[in-house]
Amino acid sequence: MKYTKLPHTEIEVSKICLGTMTWGNQNSEKEGFDQMNYALEQGVNFFDTAELYPVPAHKDRYAHTEKIIGNWFKETGNRDKVILGTKIAGNGDYTKFIRSTGFSKDAIIEAVEGSLTRLKTDYLDLYQLHWPERTTNYFGKREYVPDVTDHWQDNIHQVLETLRDLVQEGKIRQIGISNETPWGTMRFLEESKVHASLPRAITIQNPYSLLNRQFEIGNSEISLREKIGLLAYSPLGFGVLSGKYLGDKKPEGARITLFPNYNRYLGETAIAATEMYSNLAQEHNMSLAQMALAFVNSRPFLTSNIIGATNLEQLKENINSIDIDLSDEILEGINAIHSKIPNPAP
């Protein structure tokens, strides 16, 4: 395993992060336990979860993933071996069963206390805002379109004040943002620069893969210059970059087979790009999944690559990607494809 440090801290994390959002729906508690045991054995010390998980969000499964992780901590006593990140859910029609008070002070405190209880821990290493309260371009939107119904008032200072208090209480060590735009990222950083008592966002968890490199357009410069590390999620594009959906295949038990609305990586141009990337990987005698993950692992703005799997065979292949170094020839091939079909799946 390879390791890095969460920016501006001495907290060492594996460059492969274990994603958990299928546990409690696609995966049983036992399978979640098996994945955590295996990942830890392979040197993965960074786990990412959220109160929203498992996905798709549903009131009958609310926070089951956090409960599974908490039960594993209780059974194994491994809490001190794991750098743990979780998130507060943002506003949305599909999260009203959680709460509808956004990132108000009471909402954040309620969310943190709930996560601590379910995870059976008294502190969170990294606490993240799952997506912005305001209407902006995330979750598959290419550009920002003003919304006259969006009455968001800038409350970022107040959000950071609440998080500061939780840091001072010892319940949170560090904070991060997720699904953020360049404007939002700089807005958070601006507040912590102007007001030294406020905590600084040290990570940004955004989608990044061969099919979605939009992070490079604006956020990558911010990431490098401001030292706010990318936690890349969906590095395989909901499994599309494993190649298992090519040829109109619908593998039994696969996420998009089970949940067809998770189709943002299966548009016509995304399929065409995936076929080209698959051919490139075959030319160089490697699996598409490992090439795709190795590419993400190689990015200079990456802090950790959040991989997810529904079985141990997938998990092994994904973790092993950390040992693959892509040649200049492969990287040139990847960029040639990207030039032909840039960002087909935002």
N, C-alpha and C positions, 0 to 999 in steps of 0.2 A: 504494500500500500504506500501511497505517497501522501504527504501531509502539507498543510499550509496553516496559516494563522488567520483567525477572523481579524479583519483590518482594525488597526488601532488598539489591539489587545494582545495578550500573550496566550490566548486560548487556541490550542492546536487542534485542528480538525482534519479528518481524512478528506481527500479530494473527491472521493465518492461518498455521497450522502444517501442513506437508506430512506427512500420514500415509503409511505405507509397508507396511502389513501384507499387502498382496496380492502384493508383489513376490517372485517365486520360486515362485509357484503360479499365481494367475490372471494375473499379469503376468510377462513375460520380463525378463531383465536389460536388454535394449535399451529396452523400454518404461519400465522404472524410470529408466534414464539420461535418456530423453526427458522424463519427468515432472520430474526434478530440474533439468534444463537449463531447461525452461520456467518452473518455479516460481521459480528464482533470477532469471531475466530479469524476472519480474513483481514482484520485490522480496521474495519469500518467503525469509527467511534462517533459518527455524526448521524443523528436520526431527525427526520422532519415530519411533523404531523400538524393537525389543525382541529379546532373544535368542530368544524364543519364535516370532517371525515367520519365514515366513508362516503365516497361519491357513488352515484348521485345523492345529493343531500335529501334526507327524508326524516321527518320527525320521529318515526319509529326506530331509526338507527342513529339518532343524534349522538355524536361524540363516542360512538362505540370504539373507534380506533384508539382514542386516548385511553379508554378503559382497558383495552387489550394491552397497551404498553404499560400502564400502571400495574396490571396484574403480573406482567413479566418482571417488572422491577421488584415487586413483592416476592415473587417466587425465587428469583435468582440473586437478588441483592446487588444487581449490576448498575444501579443508578450512577454511582461515582465513576463508572467506566464510559459513560455516554455523555456527549454534548447534545443537549436536547433543545429543539426548536419547535414552537407551536404558534398558532395564529388566532386572532379574533376575527370572526366572520364579519364581512361588510354588509351593507344594506342590500336588499334585493327581494323580489317576490318569493324566491325560493328559500329565503332565510328568515322569513317572518315568524316561523315557528321557533326560532332561536331567540330573536329580539328585533325590535324595529327602532332602537334608539341610537343606532350608528356607533360613533366613537365618543359618545359623551363620557363624562367622568364615571358615572355610575355603571355604564355599560362595560367600560374597560375593566373596572374593578370586579364586576360580576363575572366577566369572562375569564380573567386571570384566576380568581378564586375557584371557579368551576374546573378549570384545567388542572390546577394544582391538586385538587381533590381527586379527580379522575386518574391523573397520572401518578398519584401516590408519592408526591415529592413536595418539598417545601421551597423549591426554587426552579426557575426556568432559565436556561442558559441564554436563549435567544427568543424574544417575543416579537411577533411580526403582525402588521396590519395586513389582512389577507388581500384586500383590494380597496381602492379609494372610495370615499363616501360620495365624492362629486361624480358627475357624469363626464366620462372621458373615454379615450380609446384604449380599452383593454378587452381581454377575452374575445379575440378574433376580429376586432375593429381595426382597420388599417389607418384611418385618419380621425382627427378630432372634428366632430360636427357639433356646433353649439346647440344646446337643448333649452328652449324657453321655459320648460317645466322644471328645470334644475334650479332649485333655490338654495343651493349650498352656500353657506357663509364660511369664510376661511377661519377654521378653528384649530389649525395646526399647532399654534402656540399652546392652546389649552390641552390638546392631546398629549403633547410632549411634557407638559407639567404633570399630568396624571401619571404618565410612564415614569417620570423622574421620581415621583413619590414612591412608586412601587419598587424602583431600583433602590432607593434609600431604605426601604423596609426589608430589602434582601430577597424579595420575591422574584425579581427579574435581574439578570446580570447585564444583558445587552439588548438593544432593540434593532429591528429591521423593518423594511417596507417590502411590498410585493405588488406585482402587476402595476407598477408605477411608470409614469411618463417622465421625460426629461424635466418638464416644468415641475411636476410634483416632487421629483427627487431633489432638485435644487431648492425647492421651497422648504423641505424638511431640513436640508443641510444649512440653509440660510438662518433658520431660527436658532439652531444649536451653535452657530458661529457668533451670532449677535448676542445671544443669551447663554453665557458660559455654563450656567447651572443646569441647562437642559441637556438631556442625553442625545448623543449623536447616532443617527442611523448608520450602522456599519455594514449592512448587507441589503441587497435588493434581489428578491426572488421573482424572476420573470421567465417567460418561456424562451427557450433558445435551442435551436436544432438546425440541421441542414435544410429543413423546410421553412424555418422561421428565424431569420437572422436580423430581424428588425431592431434588436437590441444594439446592433452595431451602428445604427443610423445616428442616434443621439446619445443614448445612455452609456455606450462603451467609453466615450471620451470622458464623461463624468465619472464613470467607474474608475478609470485609470488616474485621472488628475486629482480626484477627491478621495480616492482610496475607499470606495464603497463597493464591496465585492459582490459579484454575481453568484447567486445560487440558482443554477439553471434548472428549470423544471420542464417536463415533457421533452427530454432530449431525444426520445425516439418517436415523438409525435403520436402519443396514444398507442404506440406499438406499430404504427405504420412503417417506421424505418427499420423494423425487423424484416420487412418484406412479406410478412405472413398474409397480408390482404391482397397482394398482387394477383392478377388473373381473376379478379372478382371473388376471391376466396372469402369465406366467412367461418373462420375457425371456431369450433365449439368452445364456449366459455370465454372467448376473447372479449375485451371491453366493448369494441364497436359492434360486435355481433350482438352482445347483450343490450347495449344502449346505443341504438342507431343515431340518436341525435348528437352523439359525440363524433361528428363527422367533419370537423374543420380541416383535418389533415387528409381528407379523401376527395377533394375536389379534382376536377379533370387535370389541371396543371400540376397539382401536388402528386397525383399518380404518375404523370409523365416524368416528373423530376425524380420520384422514388425509383422508377424503372432505370433511369440513367445512373443514379447513385448505386443501385444494385449491380448493374453491369460493371461499373468501375470497381466495386469491391471484389467481384468475381475475378476480374482481370488481375487483381493483386492477391488472390488466394486468401481472402478474409471474408468473414460474414459482414453483411450490411450493417447489422446492429453494432458490431464492434468497431467498424469504421466510423459510423455515425457518433458513437459515444467517444471514441478516441479523438475525433475532431473537436467536440465540445471540451474534452479534458485539456486540449492543447491551447485554448484561448488565453491570452495574457490577462484578461479581466476576470477570469473565473476564480472563484474561491472554492466552490464545491459543486459537483454534478449530481443532481438528485435523480437517482435511478429507482424505478419501481418494477416489481415482478409479481406474477401470480403463482410461480412455482420455483423451486430451488434450482432447476436447470437454467431457467432464464436469469435468475439472480447470479449464479456462478459466471455465466457468460458476460453479464453486465459489469460485475466487479472486476473481472479479468481484463476489461478494456483499459484499466489504468496502466497495464504493462505494455501497451501498444503505442509505438511512436510512428506516426505517419511520415512517409518520405516526402520530399519536395515534389516528386512526381505525382503522388496521390493528392497532395494539397493543391497542386496546380489543376489537376483534374476536377477536384471538388469546386474550385473557384470558376472553372470554365463552365460547369453545369449551372452554377449559381448565376453567372452572367447571362446565360440563356433563359433561365427560369428563376428570377430572383423572388424570394419570399412568397412562394405560392400558397402558404398556409399561415396567415398571420395569427 
